[in-house]
Amino acid sequence: MGSGTTGVACIRAGRNFVGIEKDKDIFDVASRRIEIAHTIHKLNSLPSLFR
């Protein structure tokens, strides 16, 4: 899974992603990064009151 770059790109493109990582520390960093990208994507998808 590396640093999670592919996971973040999939979220931005609206695609599914499955990641595998053997190093727990790297997995934790990548998972957090993907989680943040997912949250940002959800927030950007909300309708704006000021548009």
C-alpha positions as a printed Julia matrix, in Angstrom:
51×3 Matrix{Float64}:
   0.0    0.0    0.0
   2.99   2.25   0.44
   2.18   5.81   1.45
  -1.44   5.59   0.29
  -1.07   7.68  -2.86
  -3.06   5.24  -4.99
  -5.81   5.09  -2.37
  -6.07   8.89  -2.29
  -6.17   9.04  -6.1
  -8.95   6.43  -6.16
 -11.01   8.43  -3.68
 -10.6   11.58  -5.76
 -11.62   9.66  -8.9
 -14.6    8.02  -7.22
 -13.12   4.53  -7.52
 -12.84   1.66  -5.04
  -9.48   0.73  -3.52
  -8.03  -2.29  -1.74
  -4.62  -1.85  -0.14
  -2.28  -4.39   1.44
   0.74  -3.5    3.57
   2.91  -5.81   5.68
   4.48  -3.06   7.84
   2.03  -1.94  10.55
   3.58   1.53  10.94
   3.4    2.23   7.2
  -0.15   0.87   7.14
  -1.19   3.23   9.95
   0.27   6.27   8.15
  -1.32   5.33   4.82
  -4.67   4.54   6.44
  -4.75   7.92   8.15
  -3.85   9.68   4.92
  -6.62   7.83   3.04
  -9.1    8.56   5.83
  -8.31  12.3    5.63
  -8.73  12.27   1.84
 -12.07  10.48   2.22
 -13.29  13.07   4.75
 -12.23  15.95   2.5
 -13.97  14.31  -0.46
 -17.2   13.95   1.53
 -17.04  17.59   2.68
 -16.42  18.82  -0.86
 -19.45  16.82  -2.02
 -21.83  18.66   0.31
 -24.02  21.33  -1.26
 -22.9   24.84  -0.47
 -25.28  27.44   0.91
 -23.28  30.24  -0.68
 -22.99  29.16  -4.32
